[in-house]
Amino acid sequence: MTAMMTDAELAVRLAEVAGRILITVREAGVLSPKALGKAGDATANQFLVHALIEQRPDDGLLSEESKDTEERLGKSRVWIVDPVDGTREYGEARTDWAVHIGLAIDGVASIGAVGLPGLGVVLRTDQPGVVPPTPEKLRMVVSRTRPAREATEVAAKLGAELVPMGSAGAKAMAIVLGDADIYLHSGGQYEWDSCAPVAVALAHGLHCSRIDGSPLIYNRKDVYLPDLLICRKEHAARILAEVAALDS
C-alpha cells in the first residue's frame, strides 16, 4: 500500500481487505455466530484503524469499534468507519452485511466505499455506475426483524413492495444497484451506519437526507443520527411529504 492512493482508492482498498479478513475469520469455523461477530468486528477494526493512522495521519477517525475522542472534532477531514455493518447477518453467513469506509469533509459525507463481501462487490464514490430505471411498482427496503412504522406506512401510501434486508449498508446499496428504490429508516442509527453509504449514494446521483428533508451532517460530538432517506431524486418530494403527513 502506498501513500499515492487517492482517498477513494484507499477507501476501496480498505473495504476489500477488511472484507477478505472477515470472510477468513468466519471460514475458520472455530467460533459460534455470537463470538464470530465480536471477533470479526475487533479483527477488521484493528486493521482499519492501523491502516488509516498510517496512511492519513493528519485526519480524524471515528469507528464504531474504537473509543471515541473529541480530537476528531477539530478536524476538517474525518474517516468514519464501521468494520462490520450487520454483525448478525455476518455471523449467519448471509450476504446482506457490509464494510463501511467513509470520509466526511467539513461535515459532509464526501468520499467512500461500501464493501459487500458476501457478494464480492465494492461500491465506490469515484466510479459511479448508472442506477437502473425505476420499475412500475416501487420497492422499499426495510429491517428483516423490526420494520419501522414510518417505513411501512409510507410504503402503503406509495403502493410500494416491502423488501426485508439486513444491514444499513446493504439496504442503501440495494438502491444504488437497482434492487430496490427507497430506503427510509427511522429506527435509530449512528454516523458510522450511514456515512459511507450516503457518500456512495450521492456519487450515484441519489437523494440523501434526514426524513424531515434536512441535510445529514457528520463529525458531530453526538454521533447519533437516527433517521435517513435514500431514494431517486424524482421520488424524494413525495416521500418526504408522506412522512410529514404521518405526524400532522
Secondary structure, 3 states (H helix, E strand, C coil): CCCCCCHHHHHHHHHHHHHHHHHHHHHCCCCCHHHHHHHHHHHHHHHHHHHHHHHCCCCEEEECCCCCCHHHHHCCEEEEEEEEECHHHHHCCCCCCEEEEEEEECCEEEEEEEEECCCCEEEECCCCCCCCCCCCCCEEEEECCCCCHHHHHHHHHHCCEEEEECCHHHHHHHHHHCCCCEEEECCCCEHHHHHHHHHHHHHCCCEEECCCCCCCCCCCCCCECCCEEEECHHHHHHHHHHHHHHCC
